[in-house]
């Protein structure tokens, strides 16, 4: 099932989200390409301060052939991920809380949550670049979050508040 969602007040662009070279981690710790995700797959995510599981509910949007501009970020811990400009990524704010903001608003030095060897770490962004890539995927999980290339990210794009969208998506889940 593929569902394309358009944000209210949006210019009409689709969700898009993660580049086709993104890896997701299953609960058995196997990493697979995002395009191989199937409904019902159990994935890893971060829930508060611990690694948790979440179920893949549906693919909100996907296109394996379309050429799309992505923001690619690299952290000091060498974690790297590419997302479309309005896709939300988890950032640790000045108060130490997690805030999901569009990747286009991430700056050098912003702190992201990453997973290495089964542990959650904070890692600053050291590089940001824009690049064209072919293919994108937008999975929706039960929690509205997932680990992509071992970086904490939201399932949502083109929205202002991750938590509100997660609440309103509950009938879909």
ABEGO torsion letter per residue (X at the ends): XBBBBBBBGBAGBBAEEBBAABBBBBAAGBBBBAAABBBGBBBBBBBEABBBBBBBABBABBBAABBBBBBBBBBAAGBBBBBBAABBBBBBBAAGBBBBBBAAABBBGBBBBBBBGGBBBBBBBABBBBBBBBEBBBBBBAAGBBBBGGBBBBABBGBABAAAAAAAAAAAX
